[in-house]
Amino acid sequence: MSAERITSLQNLRLKQLIKLRDRRPRDEVGLFLIEGYREVKRALEAGVKPRELYCGPDWFLGENEPALIDAAQRAGAQVFELSKQVFARVSYRDRPDGLLAVASQWKRTLADLDVARLAEASPGSPTPAAKPPLLLVVEAIEKPGNLGTILRSADAAGVDAVIVCDPVTDLFNPNVVRSSTGVLFSLPVVMAESAEVRTWLRAHGIRAVATTPAAAVLYTDADLRGPLAIIMGSEQYGLSEFWLKESDLLVRIPMAGQADSLNVAMATIITLFEAVRQRGPVS
């Protein structure tokens, strides 16, 4: 590894790096942070090419970091080695592992989702049966940790794409990247307005099933097979009137205690894996 060493907290490059924790500076330069061995590795595997990679060897947890650093350099990253104190200052984690990358943001639209490709033949099927698309639509999610957990759960359930409607939190928030464990880089994620998404779903024959505590139908009694988009609402307000009126079916998760709702990430996991159960195993 050949790298420029930085030992001063007054270094201008480090000051710019720390600014990327906040949304406005991120959006102004179109960059974001990727911290952690697993996250940087998954970014590289997904074809993301970091512009810069900051390394704190004093924080390394294993023996595989040099190989990953070499891979980042081959992908075009400029590598910097930081002292232990300096890396602790630029890290946004309580327990850093010595790797922090900077990469360019990207933007996907509904036009980037190829429904015909999503409905390709199911792997391992004895006949070339089409695999109906399974999408997740989340509306106005407020907490970065919830959004990241939702992305991670969608990946585990084999969801073909996640559509974030009327976004409140920033997709490139460091806590979204961290809580998604790097799934953000491989799972197609689209940002769009709710009305645009509803029109797109109808045009492609994809049924919208929304979750709300007021629904009469239990989620386990609903047919979640076929081309499907599961619609989840925000943490504080749930789904908007738009989605409550425009969805094809409303379902609820039964609640036995005093609580009238679940954390949105937990509710998403429960509903997604019921769809997985009905549609057959992911792999």
N, C-alpha and C positions, 0 to 999 in steps of 0.2 A: 504494500500500500504506500503510495506516494501522496503526501498530504501536507498542506500548509498548516502550521501549528498556531493556535490562538490561545493566549494566556491572559489577556486583559479584558476585563468586563466593559471597558470603554471603547472596545472595537466597534466601529460604525456598522460593520456587517452584522454583528450580534444584536445591535440595537434594532436594526431593520427586521431581524429574525424574530425578536420578541414581539414586535408590533403585529406579526401575522397571527397572533392569538386572537386579535379582534377583527370583527367582520369588515368594518370599513376599510382598514388598510389592506386586508386580503383582497377585497373586491377591486380596490383601486389598482392593484398590480396584477390581479388575476392569478394569485399563487395561494398555496395552503400548505399546512404542516402535516407530515406523516411521522409519528414517533413510535418506536418500538421495533424489535427484530421481526416479529411476525407480520406486522403491518407493512414494513418496508419490503419484506420478502414477497408478500402477496401482491403488492403494488408492482414490483418488477415482473412477477409471473404473469400479471394481467397486461403487461406491455406499457405500464406507466413509466416514463423516463424522468427520474428526478433531475432537477437542475443542480441541486447541491445536496451533499450529505455531510452531516456533522457527527463526529464520532468522539465518544468519551471512553477510551479503553479502560479507565479505572472502574467503569460501571458495567463492563461486559459480564454476562452471566454464564457464557459457555465458550466453546471453541470454534463456532461456525461463523462468527462475525467477520473475520478476514475474507472468507470466500464471498460473503454477501457484499462486502465493501468493494471487492474486485468486480463483482457483477454490476454494481451501481456505476462504477467507473467505466466499464465497457458500454453501459447504456448512455454515457455522456455526462454523468454527474461530476461536478467539481467537489473534491473531498477536503474537509477540514478536520484537523484533530484538535480537540479541546481538552484543557486541563480539567481535573475533577471538579473544582470549584466553578469553573465557567460553564461546564455542561449542566451542573445542577441549577444554574441560574437560567439557562435557556430552556430547560426541560419544563413541560407542563404536567409531568407526572410526579406523584409522591415517591414512587420507586422506579426511577429511570433505569433503562438497560443499556444506555450508551449509544443509541442510534436515533438520529432525527434528520429527516429529509424534507426538502422543499420541492414541490412539483406544481405544474400548471393546472389550473381549474379547467373543467370542461362543462359542456352543456348538451344534454340530450333533449329532444322534443318527441312528441308522439309520432312524428313522421319517421323517426329512427327505429320505431318498433315494427318489425316485419312479422305480422300475424301469421302469414303463410309459413314462415320459418319456425315460429313458435309451435305450430301444429304439425311438426315433422313426425316421422314414424317413431313410435316409442321404442327406446333401447331394449333389446332382449325379447321383444315380442315375436311370437312364432309367425304372425302375419303382419304385413305392413299397415297396421291400424294407426290412424291418426291420433296423436296425443293432443287433446283439446287444451288450449292455453289456460293457465291459472295465473291471474294477476292480483296484485294487492294495491288498493287505492287508499291512501291515508290523507286525511284532510286537516290542515292547520295544526300539525303536531308542534308543540311548544318547546319541549325539553329535548336537548341534543342527545342525552343518554337514552331516552325512549326511542328516538328515531334510529339511533345506531343499533339498539337491541332489536327493533322491528326489522331492520335490514338483515341482521344476523339470523333471525328466526325465519324470514322469508327464504333466505338461501337454504337453510336446513330443510324447509318444507318443499323445496324444488320449485318455488315460484319463478315464473318466467321473467317477470319484470315488476318493479314497484313504481307506482305513479304517485308523486307527492303533489297534492292539490293545494292551492292557495298557501304556499309555504310560509311559516312563521320563523322557524329556526333555519339556520344556514346549513346546507348539505355538507359544506366543507369546514364546519366547526370542528376543532380538534377532538371534542368529546364524541361527535358523531363517528369520526374516523376510528377512535379508540374503541368505543362500545360496539362498533360493527365488526371488530377484529380484522379489518381489512377487506371484508366482504364488499364494501363500497366499490372496490376496484373491479370486481368481476361480475357483479349483479347489475343488469341494466336498470338505471334509475332515471326517471323522467320527471321534470317539473312542469306543471301546467295548471291552468285555471279549471275550476270544476265544470263549468258549462262546456268548455272545449272537450274535456274528458268524457262527459256524458254523451255528447254527439259522436265522438270517436268510438266509444263502446257500442253504441247502437249501429253505427255504420259497419262494424265488424262482427255483429251478431254475438256480442259478449254480454251475458246476463249480469246485472249488478245486484248483489245481495249485501244489504247493509245491516250492521248490528246496532241495536238500540234496546235499552231496558224496557221500553214501552211496547215492544213487539209482542204479538200473540203467539208466534211460531217459535218453538225451541230450535236452536241451531242444529241439534242432532236429528230433528224431524224434517229439516229442509233438504231438498235434493241439491247437493253441491257438486254434482258431476257436470260434464259438458263445459263449453267455453264459459269461464266464470271470472268475475272480478269481485273480490271481497272488499267492502267499503268500511273503513274505520274512522271514527271521529277524533276530535281533539281531547286532551286530558280534562280540561275544565268544563267544556260546554257540550261534548259529544258531537254528533253529526249536526250539520246545519239543516235548516228547513229545506234547502234545495235538494240535498241527497235523500232526506226522509220522504220527499214527494216524488223524486225522480227515479228512485231505485225500483227494481222489479220485485223485490221481496225484502221484508224486514224480519230479522230474526233476533232472538235474545239468548243470553247465557243465563241459566237459572241461578238465583241468588238466595241462599237459605238463611243468611244472617242479617244483621242490621245494615251492613253496607249495601248500597244500591248500585254499585258499579265496581269494576275492576280497573287496575292500571291498564292503560291502553296497550302497552306492550304485551302484558299477560293475556288480555282478551284477544289480541291478534294471534298469539301462539295457539290458544285453545281453538279458535275458529279455523285457522289454517290447517291444523292437524286433523280436525274433523273432516275437512275437505280431502286431505291426503288419505284418510282411512276409507272414505267412500270411493275415491278414484283409484285406489290400489296403491301399492308401495312405491316410494320414490325411486328406489333402485332394486 
